Amino acid sequence: MVALGGKLSGIALPIQTPRLALRLPRRSDVPLLVRCLNDRAVFDPVFGRHTRLTESDEEAWVRASLRAAGRGEKLNLAITLREGGTHIGGIGLEIRDPDNRRGWIGYWLTKAYWHRGFGSEAASAICEVGIRKLGLHRIDAHVFDFNPRSMNLLRRLGFAVEGKKREVLFRWGKWHDEVLFGLLREDFRSTGVAR
Ligand SMILES: CC(C)(COP(=O)(O)OP(=O)(O)OC[C@H]1O[C@@H](n2cnc3c(N)ncnc32)[C@H](O)[C@@H]1OP(=O)(O)O)[C@@H](O)C(=O)NCCC(=O)NCCS
């Protein structure tokens, strides 16, 4: 991986926001990952696959995330509450196109923690790292067409719709589009400072 991606390994972890700490995942996170990610409310908008996630999927994901972070290619982080450390979700930042300073983000929260601004707070912090610390010029995010919560979150941070991939997912007896969002660095609106 080239220079820009390598800079990821220089990011101080955990990334702290007013209410959250974004830390590397651990083997001990696996049971919660399996339970929460298989909740249909989370699984359907996040995964294109149709089969449930297993413990071994998530063990492999934790191992791969730690390797990728070590190589400075990708930051897959657990979203935890600063107070008490409860693990409430996950967020990732990947430098997919370092030559053009372009990154990609994805995120999820356990349903019990939706609608309190935690998603925006975590996504804002990871975009802040991407834009201010890594110097990314743009960040991509892809959302299935049935996920207005995620689209609202992205718009709040300054992302704009740039197009869509038509009928990429077959779910509930019909085809769904993937809406392509992009954020340019000058449009970024931080909702909270990453410390
Ligand atoms: C998408 C997802 C992460 C959004 O999480 P979230 O924390 O509910 O999202 P936000 O941070 O945008 O929440 C903002 C809402 O919380 C409300 N809120 C309550 N307390 C708040 C606070 N202290 N600060 C900010 N907002 C607060 C806001 O008013 C806002 O409501 P509105 O959307 O009706 O305007 C979450 O729904 C999720 O995990 N979904 C399943 C997985 C998923 O879709 N992942 C993305 C795939 S593309």
Ligand as a Chemical Component Dictionary entry (heavy atoms), coordinates in Angstrom:
data_LIG
# 
_chem_comp.id                   LIG 
_chem_comp.type                 NON-POLYMER 
_chem_comp.pdbx_formal_charge   0 
_chem_comp.three_letter_code    LIG 
# 
loop_
_chem_comp_atom.comp_id 
_chem_comp_atom.atom_id 
_chem_comp_atom.alt_atom_id 
_chem_comp_atom.type_symbol 
_chem_comp_atom.charge 
_chem_comp_atom.model_Cartn_x 
_chem_comp_atom.model_Cartn_y 
_chem_comp_atom.model_Cartn_z 
_chem_comp_atom.pdbx_ordinal 
LIG C1  C1  C 0 -27.558 4.542  9.965  1  
LIG C2  C2  C 0 -27.355 4.610  11.460 2  
LIG C3  C3  C 0 -25.891 4.393  11.797 3  
LIG C4  C4  C 0 -27.813 5.988  11.947 4  
LIG O1  O1  O 0 -27.516 6.083  13.336 5  
LIG P1  P1  P 0 -28.110 7.268  14.233 6  
LIG O2  O2  O 0 -27.209 7.435  15.388 7  
LIG O3  O3  O 0 -29.541 7.010  14.493 8  
LIG O4  O4  O 0 -27.976 8.469  13.209 9  
LIG P2  P2  P 0 -27.768 9.979  13.476 10 
LIG O5  O5  O 0 -26.508 10.254 14.189 11 
LIG O6  O6  O 0 -27.912 10.593 12.128 12 
LIG O7  O7  O 0 -28.983 10.336 14.416 13 
LIG C5  C5  C 0 -29.512 11.571 14.298 14 
LIG C6  C6  C 0 -30.904 11.565 14.875 15 
LIG O8  O8  O 0 -30.787 11.437 16.295 16 
LIG C7  C7  C 0 -31.443 12.558 16.902 17 
LIG N1  N1  N 0 -30.719 12.894 18.121 18 
LIG C8  C8  C 0 -31.155 12.624 19.365 19 
LIG N2  N2  N 0 -30.238 13.024 20.261 20 
LIG C9  C9  C 0 -29.202 13.577 19.585 21 
LIG C10 C10 C 0 -27.964 14.156 19.962 22 
LIG N3  N3  N 0 -27.611 14.274 21.241 23 
LIG N4  N4  N 0 -27.136 14.614 18.993 24 
LIG C11 C11 C 0 -27.479 14.519 17.699 25 
LIG N5  N5  N 0 -28.653 13.962 17.281 26 
LIG C12 C12 C 0 -29.511 13.487 18.218 27 
LIG C13 C13 C 0 -31.411 13.638 15.846 28 
LIG O9  O9  O 0 -32.461 14.557 16.052 29 
LIG C14 C14 C 0 -31.567 12.885 14.555 30 
LIG O10 O10 O 0 -32.933 12.637 14.280 31 
LIG P3  P3  P 0 -33.505 12.835 12.776 32 
LIG O11 O11 O 0 -32.710 11.883 11.918 33 
LIG O12 O12 O 0 -34.933 12.466 12.926 34 
LIG O13 O13 O 0 -33.232 14.237 12.395 35 
LIG C15 C15 C 0 -28.207 3.543  12.195 36 
LIG O14 O14 O 0 -29.552 3.764  11.881 37 
LIG C16 C16 C 0 -27.826 2.114  11.821 38 
LIG O15 O15 O 0 -26.890 1.566  12.371 39 
LIG N6  N6  N 0 -28.585 1.517  10.869 40 
LIG C17 C17 C 0 -28.338 0.135  10.449 41 
LIG C18 C18 C 0 -27.003 -0.045 9.768  42 
LIG C19 C19 C 0 -26.849 0.924  8.613  43 
LIG O16 O16 O 0 -27.810 1.314  7.980  44 
LIG N7  N7  N 0 -25.595 1.261  8.313  45 
LIG C20 C20 C 0 -25.288 2.133  7.201  46 
LIG C21 C21 C 0 -25.247 1.363  5.931  47 
LIG S1  S1  S 0 -25.032 2.478  4.562  48 
# 
loop_
_chem_comp_bond.comp_id 
_chem_comp_bond.atom_id_1 
_chem_comp_bond.atom_id_2 
_chem_comp_bond.value_order 
_chem_comp_bond.pdbx_ordinal 
LIG C1  C2  SING 1  
LIG C2  C3  SING 2  
LIG C2  C4  SING 3  
LIG C2  C15 SING 4  
LIG C4  O1  SING 5  
LIG O1  P1  SING 6  
LIG P1  O2  DOUB 7  
LIG P1  O3  SING 8  
LIG P1  O4  SING 9  
LIG O4  P2  SING 10 
LIG P2  O5  DOUB 11 
LIG P2  O6  SING 12 
LIG P2  O7  SING 13 
LIG O7  C5  SING 14 
LIG C5  C6  SING 15 
LIG C6  O8  SING 16 
LIG C6  C14 SING 17 
LIG O8  C7  SING 18 
LIG C7  N1  SING 19 
LIG C7  C13 SING 20 
LIG N1  C8  SING 21 
LIG N1  C12 SING 22 
LIG C8  N2  DOUB 23 
LIG N2  C9  SING 24 
LIG C9  C10 SING 25 
LIG C9  C12 DOUB 26 
LIG C10 N3  SING 27 
LIG C10 N4  DOUB 28 
LIG N4  C11 SING 29 
LIG C11 N5  DOUB 30 
LIG N5  C12 SING 31 
LIG C13 O9  SING 32 
LIG C13 C14 SING 33 
LIG C14 O10 SING 34 
LIG O10 P3  SING 35 
LIG P3  O11 DOUB 36 
LIG P3  O12 SING 37 
LIG P3  O13 SING 38 
LIG C15 O14 SING 39 
LIG C15 C16 SING 40 
LIG C16 O15 DOUB 41 
LIG C16 N6  SING 42 
LIG N6  C17 SING 43 
LIG C17 C18 SING 44 
LIG C18 C19 SING 45 
LIG C19 O16 DOUB 46 
LIG C19 N7  SING 47 
LIG N7  C20 SING 48 
LIG C20 C21 SING 49 
LIG C21 S1  SING 50 
# 
